[in-house]
Structure formats: structure tokens, C-alpha cells
Amino acid sequence: MLLEAGAPPLVPSPIAGALAAHLGATEPPTDYILLVGGPSGVPGAWRSRVQRAVGTTLLKVALRGGLQHAAPALLEILLANERGELGGMVMDRLA
């Protein structure tokens, strides 16, 4: 996942994952790679290198509240995962 200010935001919801489940997805991802850039974002050269290394398209996401420093942004993502919300939100975005 690439945290990017202009991307559609990840928004926790009690029905997160319902769209993906309806479309046949059964298991949320178990592993995540998070890219967090500085004030100017992640440079394009890094994006393409990571995308080649991972072998798939990067999912661009934003967080509620807009631009954040790296530590609070990572905390929000990690807490969503801990609460069991991240998998459903990601699955819906990938559906």
C-alpha cells in the first residue's frame, strides 16, 4: 500500500469486506508492505522499483484527515489491522 494524500481514503466501516465477499473474495491479505513518503510523497523511481520487486500494482490509499506525519499514519494503519478492520477495507478496494 502506498500512502498518498490524493488517493481515495481508507474508511473503517462495520461492513468493510462485504463488497469483496459478495464478489467472491474469501480471505483478506495477511501481509502488507506500507510505503510512506516524506512531505513530497514517495518518489516515482521508488514506486516503480517497489512495484517490480513486489510483482503487483501498488494500492494507493489516503487516511482520514488528510496529510499526516509518518508516525501517526503508520499508527493508524497498524491499529486498523489490530482491530481487524484493515483486511476488509483493503479487500473492498481491491474488488
C-alpha positions in Angstrom: 0.0 0.0 0.0 1.2 3.4 -0.9 0.0 6.2 1.5 -0.7 9.1 -0.8 -2.7 12.3 0.0 -4.7 12.4 -3.2 -5.8 8.7 -3.2 -9.2 7.5 -2.0 -9.2 7.2 1.8 -9.5 4.0 3.8 -12.5 4.5 5.9 -13.4 2.0 8.7 -16.9 0.6 8.4 -18.8 -2.2 10.1 -19.5 -3.6 6.6 -15.9 -3.4 5.4 -15.2 -6.5 3.3 -18.8 -7.0 2.3 -18.3 -5.9 -1.3 -15.3 -8.2 -1.7 -17.1 -11.1 -0.1 -20.1 -10.6 -2.4 -17.7 -10.7 -5.4 -16.1 -13.9 -4.2 -13.1 -12.9 -2.2 -12.8 -15.0 0.9 -9.6 -14.3 2.7 -8.1 -10.9 3.5 -4.4 -10.3 2.9 -2.1 -11.5 5.7 1.0 -9.5 4.7 1.2 -5.8 4.0 4.0 -3.6 2.7 3.5 0.1 3.6 5.2 2.9 1.7 5.2 6.2 3.5 7.0 9.2 1.8 8.1 12.5 3.1 6.3 15.8 2.6 6.6 15.4 -1.2 5.4 11.8 -1.2 7.2 8.7 -2.5 9.4 9.5 -5.5 8.3 7.9 -8.8 11.5 5.9 -9.2 11.0 4.3 -5.8 7.4 3.4 -6.7 8.3 1.6 -9.9 11.2 -0.2 -8.2 9.0 -1.4 -5.3 6.2 -2.4 -7.7 8.7 -4.5 -9.8 10.0 -6.1 -6.6 6.6 -6.9 -5.2 5.2 -8.0 -8.6 1.9 -6.3 -8.3 0.3 -2.9 -8.6 0.6 -0.7 -5.5 -2.7 0.1 -3.8 -2.8 3.9 -3.3 -4.7 4.9 -0.2 -5.1 8.0 1.9 -6.1 8.3 5.6 -9.0 10.2 7.0 -7.9 13.7 8.0 -5.6 14.2 5.0 -1.8 14.5 5.2 -0.2 13.2 8.4 3.3 12.7 9.6 4.7 9.2 9.1 4.4 8.0 12.7 0.7 8.8 13.2 -0.1 7.5 9.7 1.6 4.2 10.4 -0.1 4.0 13.8 -3.5 4.4 12.2 -2.8 1.6 9.7 -1.4 -0.7 12.4 -4.3 0.0 14.8 -6.8 -0.7 12.0 -5.0 -4.1 11.4 -5.1 -4.8 15.1 -8.8 -4.1 15.3 -9.4 -6.4 12.3 -10.6 -3.6 10.1 -7.7 -3.3 7.6 -8.2 -6.5 5.8 -11.9 -5.8 4.9 -11.1 -2.2 3.8 -8.2 -3.4 1.6 -10.3 -6.3 0.1 -13.1 -3.9 -0.8 -10.6 -1.5 -2.5 -9.1 -4.4 -4.5 -12.5 -5.8 -5.5 
